[in-house]
Amino acid sequence: MKSDRREFLKKGAAGLAAASAGVSLGIGQERTTDATIADYEHQMPRDMTLLNLRLDDGYGLGVKLQRGILDVSAAAQMYDLPAPADMDDLLQNAKGGLLANVVAAAGSGPDGLFLDEENITHAPLVTRPEKIIMMGFNYGLHANELAVELPPAPTLFNKFNNTLNSHRGTIKLPTEAANNFDYEVELVMYFGRTCHQVSEENALDYIAGYSTGNDFTARDLQNVTSQFMIGKTPDGFAPLGPYFVTSDLVPDPNNLRLETRVNGEQRQDSNTNDMLFNCRQLIAFASSVITFKPGDIFFTGTPSGVIAGMPPEQQQWLKAGDQIACSLEGLGELRFDLV
């Protein structure tokens, strides 16, 4: 089955690209090349674990180091260096090189540049992406538990910026409209370059980093019609964090353990190597029809163990007061509360 889907992706991506271009392309051919990537590689953030901070006057960027969380804005001001203002500025304006300069300059700087991680206030890792793309039914056991046929091609949908939420954030449940609230831990990819009609081989070269995310869902709203949108897009329904880990520190995004715990009880436990469509395939397929911009994000699907997949008599939907923790290997544990 996986080989059939892989062949579909190759043919589908090439065919869609040819149709949009008005020319004939063979399988595996590209309308654009990856030749210019190296020219900008130094501006992608590298070898860093980053945080987006909520500050009194907006957002700021933090770098997790042995001495604590480097306050990038404070360090840039002290050393009179240009620096990205926040994560969106870093990704959308290709300021990885500028950030590296600030981190190097601050390495032996005063303790006042470093914050205690327990005392910081997290912001969503990005706050103004152009696109938030979601993937549904990307793990076979998850599709089976929901009694859904395995998809022949990636099942894509979207969220909006109003859903973006943070580590240690809260979700105010819209109980006037829904009752069946559910968790979905997911690996999230962050684009660092404009990405259009790229090959599977080169797909990960466009990813700046990864994080833990949760595609929080109101199942009763999701299932009102055949369209998922209304059950996926209430305010705060896309927590991200705690860390943005640069892609060079994640050798294989399709070999990461991912878990969810509700009030300390484990609910999901799987590995991204069980994806039906791996990260490279998702990027190649979606970019055949969508141009991704730096700062856009891509949720890659959730494994089995969701409440919706349990027998009806065992379904205890999430409620105010519940505490959710979800993690991906090497990317940190994302925690948020329901109110």
ZAROVO-534489 format. One record per residue (C-alpha): x, y, z; residue in three letters. Coordinates in steps of 0.05 Angstrom, whole numbers, plus 32768, in hexadecimal, padded with zeros to 4 digits. Example, Ala and Ser with C-alpha at 12.3 -4.5 7.8 and 13.67 -1.06 7.14 Angstrom:
2
80F67FA6809CALA 81117FEB808FSER 
//
This chain:
339
800080008000MET 803880318011LYS 805980237FCDSER 801780337FAAASP 801180757FCFARG 805A80867FBFARG 804F807A7F75GLU 800F80A57F78PHE 803680DD7F98LEU 806C80DC7F62LYS 803980DC7F29LYS 8009810B7F4BGLY 803D81407F5CALA 805A813F7F16ALA 801681407EF5GLY 7FFC81797F20LEU 803B81A17F13ALA 803581977EC8ALA 7FEC81AB7EC8ALA 7FFA81EB7EEESER 803581FC7EC1ALA 801281ED7E80GLY 804B81C07E6AVAL 805981757E69SER 8087815A7E9FLEU 80A081147EA9GLY 809E80F27EEDILE 80D6810D7F19GLY 80E2814C7EF0GLN 80DF81907F12GLU 80C781D37EF7ARG 80F881F47F26THR 813B81DD7F3FTHR 815C81DC7F83ASP 819B81FD7F69ALA 8191823E7F8ETHR 8187821E7FD2ILE 81D1821F7FE5ALA 81D4826A7FD9ASP 81A782758015TYR 81BA823C8042GLU 81E182678072HIS 81A2828E8082GLN 817B8251809AMET 8180824A80E6PRO 81B0821180F7ARG 81C681E98134ASP 8194820C8162MET 815981FE8190THR 812D823C818ELEU 80F1825881B3LEU 80C0828F81A3ASN 80B782BB81E1LEU 807B82E581F5ARG 80958329820CLEU 807483678228ASP 807A838981E4ASP 806B834E81B7GLY 8095831181A5TYR 80DF830181A9GLY 810F82CA8198LEU 8133829C81C9GLY 816B826A81BEVAL 8171823081EFLYS 81BA822B8206LEU 81DD820C8241GLN 81DC824D8268ARG 81918256825DGLY 816582768229ILE 818B82AC8203LEU 816082EB81FBASP 817282F981B2VAL 8156834081B2SER 817C835381F1ALA 81BD833581D5ALA 81B583588192ALA 81AB839A81B5GLN 81E8839081E2MET 8216837F81A8TYR 81F583AE8176ASP 81E683768145LEU 81AA836C8117PRO 817F8331812CALA 813B8311811DPRO 8104832E8148ALA 80E082EB8150ASP 80D782A88130MET 80AD82C280F6ASP 80E182F680E6ASP 811882C280EALEU 80F6829280B9LEU 80D182C2808BGLN 810D82F08081ASN 814582BC8080ALA 816B82D880BBLYS 818D829880D2GLY 81D182B680C5GLY 81C282F480EELEU 81A982C98127LEU 81E9829F8126ALA 821282DF812DASN 81EC82F5816AVAL 81F182B1818BVAL 823C82B0817FALA 824682F6819BALA 821D82E681D9ALA 824182A581E9GLY 826C82C5821FSER 823A82FD822FGLY 821F83108273PRO 81ED82E48299ASP 81B88319828FGLY 81B083048246LEU 819982BE825BPHE 815382B08275LEU 813C827882A3ASP 8111824B8278GLU 80E0823F82B1GLU 80D1828A82B4ASN 80C78299826BILE 8083829F8249THR 807F82788209HIS 805E829281CAALA 804682668190PRO 808582538169LEU 80698279812EVAL 803382AD8132THR 802782C480EAARG 8034828D80B7PRO 801482958073GLU 7FFD824D8074LYS 7FEF821680A7ILE 7FE781D48082ILE 7FCC819680A5MET 7FD0814C8094MET 7F99811B80A5GLY 7F9A80CF80ADPHE 7FE680C980A4ASN 7FEF808D80D2TYR 7FCF804B80BFGLY 7FB780398105LEU 7F98807D810EHIS 7F71807680CDALA 7F5B803180E3ASN 7F4480488128GLU 7F18807C8106LEU 7EFF804980D3ALA 7F1B80728099VAL 7F388053805AGLU 7F83805E8052LEU 7F89809C8026PRO 7FA780937FE0PRO 7FC580D97FE5ALA 7FD3810A801EPRO 7F928123803ETHR 7FA2816D8047LEU 7F7A81A4806APHE 7F8C81E4808FASN 7F88820D80CELYS 7F8E825880D7PHE 7FBA82868100ASN 7F83828E8136ASN 7F918246814ATHR 7FDB8251815BLEU 7FEA824481A4ASN 8027823981CFSER 804A820C8201HIS 802B82178245ARG 7FF082388223GLY 7FA6822C822ETHR 7F6D82198200ILE 7F2A82378213LYS 7EFA820081FELEU 7EC1821B81D3PRO 7E8D81F381FATHR 7E54821C81DFGLU 7E6181FD819BALA 7E8181B981A8ALA 7E8C818381DCASN 7EB9814D81BEASN 7F00816881C6PHE 7F3C813D81B2ASP 7F88814081AETYR 7FB681318173GLU 80028133817DVAL 80278143813DGLU 806B81528120LEU 806B81988103VAL 809981AF80CBMET 80AD81F880C0TYR 80C18211807BPHE 8100823B8076GLY 80FF8247802AARG 80CC82517FF4THR 80B8820B7FDFCYS 809481FB7F9EHIS 809481BB7F75GLN 80CF819B7F98VAL 80E481537F95SER 80E081217FCEGLU 812C811D7FCCGLU 813481677FDAASN 80F581738002ALA 811481778048LEU 814781AB8031ASP 810E81DE8035TYR 80FE81CF807EILE 811E81FE80B1ALA 810981D780EFGLY 80D781AC8114TYR 80AD81AE8152SER 80788189817ATHR 8031819E816AGLY 7FEA818A817BASN 7FB0818B8149ASP 7F7C8196817FPHE 7F3681848165THR 7EED818A8175ALA 7ED581488158ARG 7E8B81598158ASP 7E9881988130LEU 7EC981738102GLN 7E94814080F0ASN 7E59817080E5VAL 7E6B8170809ATHR 7E9F814F806ESER 7ECC818C8077GLN 7EFA818A80B4PHE 7F0481D680BAMET 7ED381EA80F0ILE 7EEA81B48120GLY 7F3381C58116LYS 7F3582118118THR 7F19822C815APRO 7F48825D817DASP 7F87823D819AGLY 7F7D81F9817APHE 7FC581F38160ALA 7FF781F4819APRO 804181F38186LEU 808081EC81AEGLY 80A581EF81DAPRO 80E081F081AATYR 80EF81FB8161PHE 812981CC8153VAL 815081DB8114THR 814D81A680DESER 8198819680E0ASP 818D817C8127LEU 8157814C810FVAL 8179811A80E1PRO 813A80F380D2ASP 80F5811280E1PRO 80D680CF80D0ASN 80F680AB810AASN 80DC80D08147LEU 80B280B58180ARG 807380DF818FLEU 804580DB81CBGLU 800980FB81ECTHR 7FF680FA8236ARG 7FB581138255VAL 7FBA8123829FASN 7FF880F882A0GLY 7FD880BC827EGLU 7FF980A6823CGLN 7FC780A78202ARG 7FF280A781C3GLN 8036808581B8ASP 8051807A8172SER 8089808C8143ASN 808B80B98106THR 80A7807F80DEASN 8060806580DCASP 8048809E80B0MET 802580888070LEU 804380C4804CPHE 808680D88068ASN 809D81208070CYS 80C08122802CARG 808281078008GLN 80548138802BLEU 807F81748016ILE 8088815C7FCFALA 803E814E7FC6PHE 8024818E7FE6ALA 805881BB7FC4SER 804281A17F80SER 800481CE7F88VAL 801481FD7FC2ILE 804E822D7FC7THR 8068822B800FPHE 8087826A802ALYS 80BB82708061PRO 8098826D80A3GLY 805F8240808BASP 8052820280B4ILE 803C81BB80A5PHE 801C818C80D8PHE 802B814580C2THR 7FF3811C80E1GLY 7FE580F88123THR 7FED80AE8137PRO 7FB980828157SER 7F9F808A819EGLY 7F7080C48195VAL 7F2E80C581BCILE 7F0680C3817CALA 7F24807E816DGLY 7F0D805F81AEMET 7ECD803681B5PRO 7E93806681C5PRO 7E8C804B820BGLU 7ED5805D821AGLN 7ED580A381FDGLN 7EE080D68232GLN 7EE98118820ETRP 7F19814C8226LEU 7EFD81818255LYS 7F1181C0827AALA 7F4681B182ADGLY 7F69817C8284ASP 7FB48182827AGLN 7FD1816B8237ILE 801A815A822CALA 8035814281E9CYS 807C813681D3SER 80A881248198LEU 80EC810581A1GLU 8121813B81A4GLY 80EF8174819ALEU 80D4817D81E0GLY 809381758206GLU 805A81A481F5LEU 802A81B0822FARG 7FE981D68231PHE 7FAB81D9825CASP 7F6181DA824BLEU 7F32820D826BVAL 
//
